[in-house]
């Protein structure tokens, strides 16, 4: 008897080895808050920085370069289940697809300042190793099937790094795409 994968199996597809995986999942939560809103469209897994708008906390995508000490990794605050039962015209979204839905302007952002994470929103590269420093680059190429630009990538400049690599698990046949387990360089609490 084969195991039942459930309604939303994760399958390798021609569209990319990590296309169907969440951009970011929390392996160990550090400091995190959900008291600010998106000032622009933010994709979960991107690095964000706080801004003030009318005396209220908002988040925007971070630029490349030295890490702002206030920066955080953006996640969705609530992953509302898809009530669409599916039809010829529209298939229901799976849990991973819901996690990757862009955070709309005015929606709350779950901002993680520290912790350990599994990242699939990583620049394709087959040379990730434990101890490598990881920084956000808003212009970096994303893995096949993940729309837009901006990804986590290796850096040699410690001031630009937010993470250190713990493990690299390649999923693609060429080893360029996979899941990067990282921990923040900041204290966890």
C-alpha positions as CSV (number, residue, x, y, z in Angstrom):
1,X,0.0,0.0,0.0
2,X,1.4,3.4,-1.0
3,X,1.2,6.3,1.5
4,X,-1.6,8.8,0.9
5,X,0.1,12.2,0.2
6,X,-3.1,14.1,1.0
7,X,-4.9,16.7,-1.2
8,X,-1.8,18.8,-1.9
9,X,1.2,16.5,-2.6
10,X,4.6,18.2,-3.2
11,X,5.8,17.0,-6.6
12,X,9.0,17.7,-8.5
13,X,7.9,19.7,-11.5
14,X,9.5,20.9,-14.7
15,X,8.9,24.4,-13.3
16,X,11.6,24.2,-10.7
17,X,12.9,22.0,-7.9
18,X,11.7,24.3,-5.1
19,X,8.8,26.0,-6.9
20,X,6.1,24.4,-4.8
21,X,7.9,24.8,-1.4
22,X,7.3,27.7,1.0
23,X,9.7,30.6,0.5
24,X,10.4,30.5,4.3
25,X,9.4,28.3,7.2
26,X,10.4,28.8,10.8
27,X,12.6,26.1,12.2
28,X,13.1,27.9,15.6
29,X,11.4,31.1,16.5
30,X,13.4,33.9,17.8
31,X,12.1,37.4,18.4
32,X,9.1,38.1,16.2
33,X,6.3,40.7,16.1
34,X,3.2,41.3,14.0
35,X,2.4,44.9,14.9
36,X,3.2,46.6,11.6
37,X,1.6,46.7,8.2
38,X,3.0,46.4,4.6
39,X,3.6,49.7,2.9
40,X,4.1,47.9,-0.4
41,X,3.6,44.4,-1.8
42,X,5.9,42.1,0.1
43,X,6.6,38.4,-0.7
44,X,7.0,36.2,2.3
45,X,10.7,35.4,2.8
46,X,11.9,38.8,1.8
47,X,14.0,41.1,4.1
48,X,12.0,44.1,5.3
49,X,12.8,47.3,7.2
50,X,10.4,49.4,9.3
51,X,9.2,52.8,8.3
52,X,7.0,55.4,9.9
53,X,3.8,56.4,8.2
54,X,1.6,58.8,10.1
55,X,3.0,57.6,13.4
56,X,2.3,54.0,12.6
57,X,4.7,51.1,12.0
58,X,4.9,49.9,8.4
59,X,7.3,47.6,6.6
60,X,9.0,47.9,3.2
61,X,11.4,45.7,1.2
62,X,15.0,46.2,2.3
63,X,17.7,47.4,-0.1
64,X,21.0,45.5,-0.6
65,X,24.1,46.3,1.4
66,X,24.7,46.6,5.1
67,X,21.9,45.1,7.2
68,X,19.7,47.6,9.0
69,X,19.7,46.4,12.6
70,X,15.9,46.8,12.7
71,X,15.5,44.5,9.7
72,X,13.4,41.4,9.8
73,X,12.2,38.4,7.6
74,X,8.6,38.9,6.4
75,X,6.0,36.1,6.8
76,X,2.3,36.1,6.6
77,X,0.5,36.6,9.9
78,X,-2.5,34.4,9.1
79,X,-2.7,31.7,6.4
80,X,-6.4,31.7,5.7
81,X,-7.5,28.3,4.3
82,X,-8.7,28.3,0.7
83,X,-12.4,27.6,0.6
84,X,-12.4,27.0,-3.1
85,X,-13.4,23.3,-3.6
86,X,-11.8,23.4,-7.1
87,X,-13.3,23.4,-10.6
88,X,-12.2,23.4,-14.2
89,X,-11.6,27.2,-13.9
90,X,-9.9,27.5,-10.6
91,X,-8.0,25.0,-8.4
92,X,-7.8,25.4,-4.7
93,X,-4.6,26.7,-3.2
94,X,-2.5,24.3,-1.1
95,X,-0.9,25.3,2.2
96,X,2.5,26.1,0.7
97,X,0.9,28.3,-2.0
98,X,-1.1,30.2,0.7
99,X,2.2,30.7,2.7
100,X,3.8,32.3,-0.5
101,X,0.9,34.6,-1.3
102,X,2.2,38.2,-1.4
103,X,1.4,40.4,1.7
104,X,-0.8,43.1,0.3
105,X,-0.5,46.8,1.1
106,X,-2.1,47.5,4.5
107,X,-2.0,43.8,5.7
108,X,-0.1,42.9,8.8
109,X,3.4,41.5,8.5
110,X,4.8,38.9,10.8
111,X,8.3,40.2,11.2
112,X,11.0,37.8,12.4
113,X,14.1,39.6,13.8
114,X,15.9,36.4,14.7
115,X,15.5,32.6,14.6
116,X,16.4,29.6,12.5
117,X,14.7,29.2,9.1
118,X,14.4,26.9,6.1
119,X,14.7,29.1,3.0
120,X,13.8,28.2,-0.6
121,X,13.8,31.8,-1.8
122,X,17.6,31.4,-2.4
123,X,19.7,32.4,-5.4
124,X,20.5,29.2,-7.4
125,X,24.0,28.2,-6.4
126,X,25.6,24.8,-5.8
127,X,28.3,26.0,-3.4
128,X,26.4,26.7,-0.1
129,X,28.3,25.3,2.9
130,X,27.8,25.4,6.7
131,X,29.2,28.7,8.1
132,X,28.6,30.7,4.9
133,X,27.2,34.2,5.5
134,X,23.9,34.9,3.8
135,X,22.5,38.3,2.8
136,X,19.4,39.6,1.1
137,X,19.9,40.9,-2.5
138,X,16.7,42.5,-3.9
139,X,18.1,42.1,-7.5
140,X,19.2,38.4,-7.2
141,X,17.7,35.8,-9.4
142,X,15.1,33.6,-7.8
143,X,14.8,29.8,-8.3
144,X,12.9,28.6,-11.3
145,X,9.1,29.0,-10.9
146,X,9.3,31.7,-8.2
147,X,8.2,34.9,-9.8
148,X,9.9,38.3,-9.3
149,X,13.4,39.1,-8.3
150,X,15.2,39.2,-5.0
151,X,16.7,36.3,-3.1
152,X,19.0,35.3,-0.3
153,X,22.6,34.7,-1.4
154,X,26.2,34.2,-0.1
155,X,28.2,37.2,0.9
156,X,31.8,37.7,2.0
157,X,30.8,41.0,3.8
158,X,29.8,40.3,7.4
159,X,28.0,43.7,7.7
160,X,25.6,42.6,4.9
161,X,24.8,39.2,6.4
162,X,21.7,38.4,8.5
163,X,22.2,34.6,8.5
164,X,24.8,31.8,8.7
165,X,24.2,28.5,6.9
166,X,23.6,25.4,8.9
167,X,22.7,23.0,6.1
168,X,22.2,23.0,2.3
169,X,19.9,20.3,0.8
170,X,20.0,20.5,-3.0
171,X,16.8,19.3,-4.7
172,X,17.6,19.9,-8.4
173,X,19.7,17.5,-10.4
174,X,22.4,20.1,-10.9
175,X,22.4,21.0,-7.2
176,X,21.6,24.7,-7.9
177,X,18.2,24.8,-6.2
178,X,17.3,23.5,-2.8
179,X,16.5,24.2,0.8
180,X,18.9,26.3,2.8
181,X,18.7,26.0,6.6
182,X,20.0,29.2,8.3
183,X,20.2,30.7,11.7
184,X,20.3,34.4,12.4
185,X,23.6,36.0,13.5
186,X,21.6,38.0,16.2
187,X,20.8,36.6,19.6
188,X,17.6,34.6,19.6
189,X,15.8,36.6,22.3
